[in-house]
């Protein structure tokens, strides 16, 4: 059996019943970016590499030590710069976990 620590495509994320997960994705040099959207909040932190984050019809540079908040259902795509594949941590949080905080703003 062959196992690679490098991802060639985006990681499939399923939240556990308690609504929070943390995922690490180390992109391979041939990583295939895809537009994604989730029904949960996602905080993405880049720990290595360089690329671009596309969200809400805008594109930003995204590189090591950058962090982004992706809201639920927002189409987004992370593309690696040639020769500088990204390494990412994603903290995924269900809207139900954050629902009690909605009341604080009222």
C-alpha positions as CSV (number, residue, x, y, z in Angstrom):
1,X,0.0,0.0,0.0
2,X,1.3,3.5,-0.9
3,X,0.6,6.5,1.3
4,X,1.5,10.1,0.5
5,X,1.5,12.9,3.0
6,X,0.9,15.3,0.2
7,X,-2.6,16.1,-1.2
8,X,-3.2,16.1,-4.9
9,X,-6.7,17.6,-4.5
10,X,-8.7,19.3,-1.8
11,X,-9.4,17.3,1.3
12,X,-13.0,16.1,1.9
13,X,-14.2,17.5,5.2
14,X,-16.9,16.0,7.3
15,X,-17.7,17.5,10.7
16,X,-18.1,15.2,13.7
17,X,-21.3,15.3,15.8
18,X,-19.7,17.9,18.1
19,X,-19.3,20.3,15.2
20,X,-15.5,21.2,15.2
21,X,-12.6,19.6,13.3
22,X,-9.1,20.5,12.4
23,X,-7.5,19.4,9.2
24,X,-4.0,19.6,7.8
25,X,-3.4,19.6,4.1
26,X,0.1,19.6,2.6
27,X,-0.2,20.3,-1.1
28,X,1.7,18.2,-3.6
29,X,3.5,20.0,-6.4
30,X,0.7,18.9,-8.8
31,X,-2.2,19.9,-6.5
32,X,-5.4,20.4,-8.5
33,X,-7.3,23.3,-7.1
34,X,-11.2,23.1,-7.1
35,X,-13.9,25.6,-6.2
36,X,-15.4,24.4,-2.9
37,X,-18.2,25.5,-0.5
38,X,-19.1,24.1,2.9
39,X,-22.1,24.5,5.3
40,X,-19.7,25.5,8.1
41,X,-17.2,28.2,8.9
42,X,-13.6,27.6,8.0
43,X,-10.6,29.3,9.3
44,X,-7.6,28.6,7.1
45,X,-4.0,29.2,8.1
46,X,-1.1,28.8,5.7
47,X,2.0,27.4,7.4
48,X,4.1,27.1,4.2
49,X,4.1,28.0,0.5
50,X,2.5,30.7,-1.6
51,X,-0.6,31.1,-3.8
52,X,-3.9,32.8,-4.1
53,X,-7.3,32.6,-2.4
54,X,-10.4,33.4,-4.5
55,X,-13.5,34.3,-2.5
56,X,-16.6,36.4,-3.3
57,X,-15.3,37.1,-6.9
58,X,-12.1,38.6,-5.5
59,X,-8.6,37.1,-5.4
60,X,-6.0,37.7,-2.7
61,X,-2.4,36.6,-2.4
62,X,-2.2,33.8,0.2
63,X,1.1,32.7,1.7
64,X,2.8,31.3,4.8
65,X,1.5,33.0,8.0
66,X,-1.7,34.3,6.3
67,X,-5.1,33.4,7.7
68,X,-8.6,33.6,6.2
69,X,-12.1,33.2,7.4
70,X,-14.4,31.4,4.9
71,X,-18.1,31.9,5.7
72,X,-20.6,29.1,5.2
73,X,-21.7,28.4,1.6
74,X,-19.1,30.9,0.2
75,X,-17.6,29.5,-3.0
76,X,-13.8,29.7,-2.7
77,X,-10.7,28.3,-4.3
78,X,-7.0,28.1,-3.1
79,X,-4.5,27.9,-5.9
80,X,-0.8,27.2,-5.3
81,X,2.0,29.3,-6.9
82,X,4.2,27.2,-9.2
83,X,7.0,25.6,-7.2
84,X,5.7,26.8,-3.9
85,X,2.8,24.4,-2.8
86,X,0.9,25.5,0.2
87,X,0.6,23.8,3.5
88,X,-2.6,24.6,5.3
89,X,-4.4,24.1,8.6
90,X,-8.2,24.4,8.5
91,X,-10.4,24.8,11.6
92,X,-13.9,23.9,10.7
93,X,-16.8,25.0,12.9
94,X,-20.5,24.3,12.4
95,X,-23.0,27.1,12.5
96,X,-24.8,25.4,15.4
97,X,-21.6,25.7,17.5
98,X,-21.6,29.4,16.9
99,X,-25.4,30.0,17.2
100,X,-25.3,31.0,20.9
101,X,-23.0,33.9,19.9
102,X,-25.6,35.3,17.5
103,X,-27.7,36.3,20.5
104,X,-24.9,38.4,21.9
105,X,-25.2,40.8,19.0
106,X,-28.9,41.5,19.5
